[in-house]
Amino acid sequence: MTAQVQTQAATAAAPEPGSGHIGRVVITSLGAGLVAALVLVLVVVPGATEPVVLGTTMLAFASGWAMLAVLSARRTSQPQQWARVPAAAMATVGAGLLVTRPGDQVMGALGWIWPPALLALAIWTIRRARRDLHSRTRAWLVQPVCALLAIAAVGGGAETVLESMDSSLQAPAGQTYRVAGHRMFLHCAGTGSPTVLLSSGFGERSPSWAWITADIARTTRVCVYDRAGQGWSEPAGPQDGVRLATDLHAVLTEAGVGGPYVLAGHSVGGTYDMVFAARYPSEVAGMVLLDSATPEQFTALPDYSRFYSTYRRVSGALPTLARLGVGRVAAVTQFTGLPARARSQEQAFAATARDFRGMNDEWSQLPTAFRQAKALTTLGAKPLVVLTAGRGQDRGWSAAQDKLARLSTNSLHRTVTGATHEELLVDRRFAAESSTAIGEVVAAVRSHAALVH
């Protein structure tokens, strides 16, 4: 009698199929995988290269699926052995990325392979879960997760196809030059001296200067270029300000574009111009700083350190998101003030993982570039115009702009009322103000006269 009671009690305590703790196991396992991925990306390897970030993320997700397979077998009456398949697939991909560290070209080629494979995995997982998982978490969690995987696969496949068809991503013939093992894009228009060199800000490329290039080319030669890994220039890995200045000088030599130069830089492009001017002072005749960053960015702007750190943490995930098509969606709202052709070119670049990888390389070296720009302590009496955007200024920005104007004893500092940081380039009306500032420096260089206040 006692044995019978014990048997009945044990039977009552044992979880029945479709009941018990399987829901908790599903939530705990997949939740643990997600938390592990976030911790790895944002804390352990913040701002790491794309293969490292994606590889560690895949391993974290794999651990979640593996937990589901193991815990469901040990603690419930519903073993989910199928979860071993996504666990193994993601672990294999993650380990492969971490070991091989493929470059952008290989990652791009894989874009023809992984989307159909991921879609097949998502469909297979949904079917197996429907057969073996008897819990509301199947509809609430597992199926939505698989749906996200399917959406990622479709987005990744579409992005690969669209990039392969986009002719604007191909460098124009005859306008790239080999420098230090990679090719750099340089385009010059107009005739006359001095030559104006246009240096883009962070997240900008040569088409951003379309309005200004057309304006300046009417009166003198103007050249615009793409830094390594951005626009039509090939990647070269992380480069500090000195390396960028050396590359720029080398490509100008290779293309036969001699000085004297008037340097015009927007945002962080102004900082790179300062490094160039410090290294090649005899070749620089004047400067224009268009809402330029300051060498004292981390100390003069109270909020910049936090912004830099935050972006650094999330930036590692951006190339992967771009491969899923997210960058293309975000780019639709960018560069809308540019001429149609330049706008489509910039939006095409802004959608690619390649450009995000290039920007991440650049971002990692910004602190060094700012320190290197401090080597420029004075321009003497060379003409300098500092143009500051009137809207959207960070704390400390105005005072930093005033200090930049003191680099020369022959300088002007104007604030463009109503303009934002970006609009000094992309908005036709405000870009005309930037062109005017450049024209003033060109005229002062030619006449050897002081700028007119």
N, C-alpha and C positions, 0 to 999 in steps of 0.2 A: 504494500500500500504506500509506504513511504517512497519507494523507488518510482512508483507511478506518479506521485505528486511532484517529485523532483523533475521527472521527465516532462510533465505538463508545464511546470514553471519555466524550464529551459526553453521549451518550444515557444512559450508566450514571449520570452525575453528576446529571442532571436529575431532579427529584422527580416521581414518578408520582402519578396521581390517588389520593387517599386516603392518601398517605404524605408524607414530607418534614417540613416544619416548620409545617404548618397548626395543629397542636395548640398549639405554642408561641405562634403568633400569636394564637390565640383566648384563651389564658390571659393573655398580655401585654396585649392590647387591653382585655378586659373588666376585668382586674385594675387597669389604669391608670385606667380610668373610676371604679372604686370608690375607689381611693386618692385620686384628685383630689376626689371628692365629700367624703370624710372630711376632707381638708385644708381644703377651702373652708368646710365647716360648722363645724369645730372650731377652726380657726386664723385663717382669713381673715375670715369674717363670723360670729364666735361671738355667739349671742344676738340675731342680727338678726331683723327681722320675718319673718313666714311667707312672703310672696311672694319676699323676697330669698333666704331659705334654700332654699326649694323650687325657685326659679328657677335658682340656681347649681348645685344638685344635679342638676337636669335637664340643664343644659349639660355637667356633668361626665360624666354617663352617656352623653350624646350623643357626646361625644368618644371614649368607649370603643368604641361601635358604629362610628363613623366610622373609627377606627384599624383595626378589623377589616376593613372594606371596602377600605381603601387598601392595607394591608400584605399582605392575602391576595392581592390582585391583582398586587402587585409582587414578592412573595417566594415565592409558592407557585404550584402548578399548580391550585389550587382557589380561584378568586376568589369571594368571598362578597358579591356585589353587593347581595343582599337586605338586608345590614346597613345600607345607606344609608337604608332606610325608617324603622327605629326611630331612627336618628341624626337624621334630618330631623324626625321627629315630636317627639322630646324637645327638640331645639334650638329648635323653633318654640314649644313650650310654655314652655320656660325663658326665652327672650327675651321672650315676651309677658308673663310674670309680672314680670320685672324692669322692663319699660317701663311697664306699666299699674299695678303695685302695687295690685291689687284689695283691697277691704276684706272683712270677714267675710261680709257679705250676698252679695256677688258670688261669693266662694269657695264659699259654701253652695249657691248656685244652680248653680254648675258641677258640684256633686256629682251632679247628674242627668245630666251629659253625659260626664265623663271616665271613669267606671267601665266603661260598655259599650264606649267607644272603646279603652280600655286592654286590655280583655279580647279584643276583636277583634284588636288588634295582637299580643298574646301568642300567640293561636292561629295567626295568619298567619305569625309568625316561626318557630314550631315546625315548621310545614309546610314552609316554605322551607328551613330548616336541615336537615330530614330529606332533602330532595331534593338539596341542594348540598354539604352538609358531611359528608365521609366521614372521621370522626375520632372517637376515643373521647371527646373533649371535648364532642361534641354531647350525649351522654347524661350526662356528668359535670358539665358546666358550662352550656352554652347552654340545654338543656331545663329544668334546675332554675331558672335565672334567669327563664325565661319562665313557669315554674310560679309563682314568687314574684310576678311581675307579675299573673298571673291571680288569685292569692289576694288581692293588694292590691285588684284591681278588684272582686272579690266582696265583700270586707270594706268597701270604700268605698261600694259601692252599698247594702249592708245598713245601714250607719251612716246614710246619707242618709235612707233610708226610715224607720228607727226614730226618728230625731230629728223627722221630719215628723209622726209619729204620737204623739209624747210630749207630752201636754197639760201636764205639770208644768213644761215649759220656757216656757210662756206666762205672762207677768206677771199676777198677780191684778188684776182690774178695780178702778180707783179707788185704787191704792196706789203708783202711780208719779207722779213730779212732774218737770216740766221745769226743769232747772238748767243754766245755762251751755251751752245747746245740746244737751244730752242728757237723757234721762229716768233718774231714780234711783228705786229701790224703797225704800219706808219703810213699815213696818208697826208700829202701836202697839196695845197691849192694856192693859186694866186702867185704873184711875183713881187719882188721888192725886198728891201731890207729896212729894219731888222726882221728876222723870222720870228713869228709868234708861235710858241709851243703851248699847247693846251693839255692840262693834266686833270684827269677826271677825279671826282670824289669816290668814296666807298660805295659800291653798288652801282656805279655808273660806268659807261663804256664810251667809246668814241662817237657813236651816233647821238649821244646826249648833247653834243656840241653843234648840232646841225644848224641851228639859227645863227650862232655866233661864227661858225666857220664861214658860212656864206657871206656874212657882213664883213669880216676882216679880209677875206680873199679879194675884196674889191680894191683894197689899198696896199696890201703887202702880202708876202708869203706867210701862210699859216699852216701848221702841222699839228695833227692830232694822232694819238697813239693809244694802244691798249697795253696795260701792264700784263705781265705773264699770268696765264691762267684765266684771263678775262677777255671777253669779246672775241676778236679774231686772233689773239696771241696764244701760243701754246703754253701749257703748264710748265713751271720750273720749280715747284715746291715753294716753301716759305722763303720770302725775301725781305730783308730789312730795307731801310731807306737808302743806305749806301749802295746796296746791291741794285736797287731799282734805278738809282741815279747812274750807276755804271752801265747798266743795260741800256738806259735811254741814250746816254752819250755814245755808246757803241753802235746803236741802231742809226743814230743820226750820221755817224761817220760812215757806216756801211751804205747808207742811202745817199751820201754826198750832200747832206744838208748842213752847211756851215753856219757859224754865228755871224754877227752877234745875235743873241736870243732875247726876246721878251718873254718871260715865263708868266703864264696865266693859269692859276690853279684854283679849282673849286673844292671847298671842304677839305678833306685830308689831302687832296691833290696839291693844295697850297703848302702843306707840310713837306711833301716830297719835293716841291720846288725849292724850298728853303735848303734842303739837304743838297740838291743839285747846285744851287748858287754858292753854297759853302765850299763845295768840292771843285767847282769850275768857275771861280769868280771872274776871271778875265773874259769869259765867253758870255756872261750875262750882262745885258745892258739896262734892264729894267724889269719890274715885276708888277703883276696885278693879282691881288688876293681876293677872291670872290667868296665871301662868307667863309673864310678859311679856318680850319682847325688851328690850334695854337700848340707850339711845342710844350706848353705848360698845361695841356689838356687835363691831366689828372689832378693838378693842384689848383688851377684857376677856375675850374668848373666843379662846384661842390657835388653835383649829382652824377658826374661822368664815371667815376670809379664803379658805382653800383650798376650803372647801365652797361659798362664794359663787361663786368663780371657776369651779369645776367645773360647778355647776348652770347658770351663765350660758352656758357653752360648749355644753351639750347642750340647753338649753331651746328653742332656735330650732327644733329638729326635732320638738318635742312636738305642736304644733298639727297638723302633717301626719300624724303617727302617729295622732292622735285621729281624723282624717278617714278613716283606714283601719280604724277600729274597735278599735284597740289600747287607747285610753282606756276604752272600755266594759268590756273584759275586766279591766283593772286596777281599775276602780271597784267591782267586785263585792265586793272584800275591804275596802272602806273604809266608814267611818261605820256600822258594823254595830251599834253600841250605841244608836243613835238610835231614836225611835219610827218605826213602819213608814212613815208618810207622809213624814216629814222625811228618813228614810234614802233612800227612792226619789227624792226631789227632789235631794238632794245627789249621789247616784250618777248621776242624769241629767245634772246640770251638769258633774260631774267627767269625763264622757265626751266633752264637746264641745270642738272646736277653738277655739270662741269663748272659752271660759273659759281655755284655755291661753294664748291671745293676750292676754287681760286680765291673767293672772298674769305673763306675760313683760314686759308694760308696767310692771307694779308692781315686779317684781324689778329692772328697770333703774334705778328711782328710789330703791331702798332706801338706798343710801349717803347720798343727799341727805336723805331723811327722817330718818335717824338723826342727822345733823348738826343738822337743824332742831329735833329733840326736845330737844337740849341747851339750848334757850332756856328750858325749864322747869327752874329751879334750886331752887324751893321751892313747896310748897303751903301754907306757913304752918302753921296749926293745923287745916286742913281734914282731915276723916277720910280715912284711906287704909288699905286692907287689901291686903297683898301675899300672894298664895297661890302656893306653889311646888310643882310636882309632885315626888314623892319618887323616881321611877324615871326612868332614861334621861337624866340630866343630862349636859350637855357640860362639859368642863373650864372652870372659871371661872364657871359658871352660878350656883352657890350664892352666891358673893361678890357677883356682880352683883345678885342678888335682894336681898341685905342692903342694898346701896347704894340700891336703889330705895325701900326702906322708909324711908330717911332723908330722903326728899323732904318728909315732913311730921313735925311734932312730935307729931301725934296719929295714930299708925299702929300696925298690927299686922302681924306677919309669921309666917305659919304654913306648914309643909310638910305636904302631904297624903301620908301614907305609903301606898305601894302604887300611887299614881296615876302614869300617864304624862302627857306633855304634852297629847296629844289627849284623854285620858280625862276631864280636868277639864270638858270640854264634852259628849262623846258618851256616856259611861258614866253610867247613871242614878244610881248610888251616889255617884260622885265629883262629878257635876254638882250634886248636892244640897249638897256642901261649897261649891261656887262660889256657889250661890244663898244659902247662909247668910252668906257673906262679904259679898255685895251687900246682903242684908237688914240686916246690922250697920251698914254705912255709911249706909243709908237711915234707920235708927233714930237714929243719931248726928246726922245732919243735922236731923232733925225735933226732936230734944230739945236740940240745941245742946250736947251733952255729949261727954265724951271716950269713946273706945272702951274697952270693958271688956277688960282683959287676963286 
